[in-house]
Amino acid sequence: MTKQINYDQDYWNRFYAKQIGLSPSQFAALIATEFDGRCNILDVGCGNGRDADFFASLGHNVLGLDGSQIVVAANQLRINDTPHKNISYSTCRVGLDTLTDVTSSQVDGFFDDGDLVIYSRFFLHAIPPEAEMKMIEELAKMANVKKVYFEYRCGDDEGEPKFFGEHYRRFVRPSQVSKAMQKIGSFSLGYEYIGRGVAKYRSEDAHVCRQFFER
Ligand SMILES: C[S@@+](CC[C@H](N)C(=O)[O-])C[C@H]1O[C@@H](n2cnc3c(N)ncnc32)[C@H](O)[C@@H]1O
């Protein structure tokens, strides 16, 4: 029997209703230096779009996906007021909706033909393991996905105080992600960093894992 996958949409809708400010993350600044030429980027769990907007401002084609329809509507409203035509946002609840369906309906006519980059920051730890597995299985089927960039909270972050109080978080084991990405998705691990000092936010210095995959 398939296990029920929950997404706490109410929490995230309330969270984004109060948000302002759009500086890109430290991870996005790093990943931007990895790209050669114009890329097609799918930002999975894009939140308020700070990183997606940043990549679009550099000239990449970006589609931001998030399960919160409030944040997707706010993102779409914001970009309607900008001259950028290389960015769009769409609602997608990973684990419940089919990533491939949502993206293929958007990809036609939006992304250039060619390879797709998956960028996903502080997302894997916000979804249950079943949803993570579904996402990896879907990536496995998307032949045009050549690079995947993850940053997420990992095991040693458990028990540390968090700046943004309680919501669903789990502390992911990097070896499990890389094993699944390699075995199911046929991706190879090109880079891994596990530790602190790269995702500091106010009083928090989260213990994170950064992984770059390619095929
Ligand atoms: C911690 S935020 C990260 C946002 C953004 N990537 C960033 O780094 O600022 C996690 C995001 O995942 C979204 N989310 C959680 N579960 C989801 C799911 N199953 N499908 C899609 N989005 C989900 C939330 O709505 C939220 O925007």
The ligand as an SDF file (V2000), in Angstrom:
LIG
                    3D

 27 29  0  0  0  0  0  0  0  0999 V2000
   12.5730   25.9500    3.7230 C   0  0  0  0  0  0  0  0  0  0  0  0
   11.6230   26.4690    2.3400 S   0  0  0  0  0  0  0  0  0  0  0  0
   12.9060   26.7130    1.1350 C   0  0  0  0  0  0  0  0  0  0  0  0
   12.5380   27.7510    0.1130 C   0  0  0  0  0  0  0  0  0  0  0  0
   13.6650   28.1680   -0.8500 C   0  0  0  0  0  0  0  0  0  0  0  0
   14.1850   27.0590   -1.6300 N   0  0  0  0  0  0  0  0  0  0  0  0
   14.7840   28.8590   -0.1210 C   0  0  0  0  0  0  0  0  0  0  0  0
   15.8810   28.2850   -0.0150 O   0  0  0  0  0  0  0  0  0  0  0  0
   14.5500   29.9810    0.3460 O   0  0  0  0  0  0  0  0  0  0  0  0
   10.8440   24.9520    1.8270 C   0  0  0  0  0  0  0  0  0  0  0  0
    9.8350   25.1460    0.7030 C   0  0  0  0  0  0  0  0  0  0  0  0
    9.3610   23.8750    0.3030 O   0  0  0  0  0  0  0  0  0  0  0  0
    7.9650   23.9880    0.0150 C   0  0  0  0  0  0  0  0  0  0  0  0
    7.4170   22.6430    0.1390 N   0  0  0  0  0  0  0  0  0  0  0  0
    7.3440   21.8490    1.2320 C   0  0  0  0  0  0  0  0  0  0  0  0
    6.8390   20.6440    0.9050 N   0  0  0  0  0  0  0  0  0  0  0  0
    6.5920   20.6760   -0.4340 C   0  0  0  0  0  0  0  0  0  0  0  0
    6.1070   19.7430   -1.3840 C   0  0  0  0  0  0  0  0  0  0  0  0
    5.7530   18.5150   -1.0340 N   0  0  0  0  0  0  0  0  0  0  0  0
    6.0350   20.1110   -2.6660 N   0  0  0  0  0  0  0  0  0  0  0  0
    6.4040   21.3510   -3.0590 C   0  0  0  0  0  0  0  0  0  0  0  0
    6.8540   22.2930   -2.2320 N   0  0  0  0  0  0  0  0  0  0  0  0
    6.9460   21.9500   -0.9250 C   0  0  0  0  0  0  0  0  0  0  0  0
    7.4250   24.9770    1.0100 C   0  0  0  0  0  0  0  0  0  0  0  0
    6.2180   25.5510    0.5670 O   0  0  0  0  0  0  0  0  0  0  0  0
    8.6060   25.9370    1.0870 C   0  0  0  0  0  0  0  0  0  0  0  0
    8.4450   26.9820    0.1540 O   0  0  0  0  0  0  0  0  0  0  0  0
  1  2  1  0
  2  3  1  0
  2 10  1  0
  3  4  1  0
  4  5  1  0
  5  6  1  0
  5  7  1  0
  7  8  2  0
  7  9  1  0
 10 11  1  0
 11 12  1  0
 11 26  1  0
 12 13  1  0
 13 14  1  0
 13 24  1  0
 14 15  1  0
 14 23  1  0
 15 16  2  0
 16 17  1  0
 17 18  1  0
 17 23  2  0
 18 19  1  0
 18 20  2  0
 20 21  1  0
 21 22  2  0
 22 23  1  0
 24 25  1  0
 24 26  1  0
 26 27  1  0
M  CHG  2   2   1   9  -1
M  END
$$$$
